[in-house]
Amino acid sequence: MGQSSSTPLSTCLNTVCNGRSDCVAYPDSPLYQISWVNPYNLDLPVKPIAVTRPDTADDVSGFVKCATANNVKVQAKSGGHSYANYGLGGEDGALVIDLKNLQDFSMDTKTWQATIGGGTKLADVTKRLHDNGKRAMAHGTCPGVGIGGHATIGGLGPSSRMWGSCLDHVMEVEVVTADGSIKHASETENEDLFFALKGAGAGFGVITKFIMKTHPEPGSVVQYSFSLTFGKHADMVPVLKQWQDLITDPDLDRRFGTEFVAHELGAIITATFYGTEDEWNASGIPEKIPKGKISVVIDDWLGTLAQQAEDAALYLSDIRSAFTARSLAFTANETLSEDTITKVMKYLDDTKHGTLVWFLIFDATGGAVADIATNATAYSHRDKVMFAQGYGIGIPVLTQQTRDFMDGLMATMQDASPQTLTIYPGYVDPSLSDPQQSYWGPNLQMLESIKTTYDPDDVFHNPQSVRPGSEKASSSGARKTKRSPLYLL
């Protein structure tokens, strides 16, 4: 698909495509917004200068070179689930590299490491791992999320307390950097770049291929669910307090993952235990988790993932809608006091929501995620035990009242903390005043230095991505920093 008025950029992109159909589209292409851009959050419109669909790493390299030659910013799109449409650039004028055609998959049966294309969605990752040796890895529950973003920003899910985050499974990548070169990065090759890609990937390159470690699929899996319907959310205070006490136990069995979801009519607690029913009962968790209208199902790995995907679809998942999303991250010392929980529930009862479709989701984290040092990867939330996510969905449009409701909800929790709470970058929040510090905290200075080395002109850019550091940071050098014992912890 071409552009009616030729420009140096379109000429360059068309040359890379070399006559292939469905390789590039422009704003005047038919169905451009619907079929090519397809924004996730309809409340944040964005118009890329072009959307490309490479078939190979060489295509990606060519597209990046076209962008740099024309002073155009670049963002990769894998599944396209950024809350702020950052896979589309997050603002008008970016070149989008849609990785949907990069579907490589192979399994090394000696090492049980899988090679996975950067455009593969999580549902396909699950199926291909199962079909090639009944293998598995930790990742989130939304089947339409792409591995390209998920494994470069964190990638948290029910099995993360047992196996670590999705990015902790990444052993090596093939990546196109800002100069258009195709590099490999691992703990022994381009280590500084590898550090940055594991937690802040959008600002450092386009990953075309991952090599990832895998695990044998768990045998039996116990799925627990508990639903509550209350006249008032204030009635949920003891239930949330009991759930939070459980997930902050430092001795909590790592095979256990869980979340607490408050909504308009009450609350739902879901949990997964990767073991047999006897092991579940012996773990002590059944005595500590809230009791009520409970359902316990014994299932296998694939059946469990299917149920988790169905649960995720109840909240947001693949739905294209207008919504606002806010989040906070908590260490064990920052979790909600009973007084704060009471204030949160009172706020839910007393404040106008502007919508009937909203969710407040608390996720348990920690466990194996915390085994890796904070400065070993760009992902800096190793010390967290809980995340809170708030969603307000507009039907059909998002109102200011819903935005205010969600802002106030997060403020109620933040105001109770003596320190500023941080944010998991996978739950991107375009309203943040200092997003880079919120997302990457103690690792930000190193990331800025690495950015200066590999992308000094900020080619890979969205409104909240890592920026190049100062010349002073550059002179100290990411390549020197990478050999520091601190970095290698």
Disulfide bonds with the S-S distance in Angstrom:
Cys12-Cys66 1.98
Cys17-Cys23 2.04
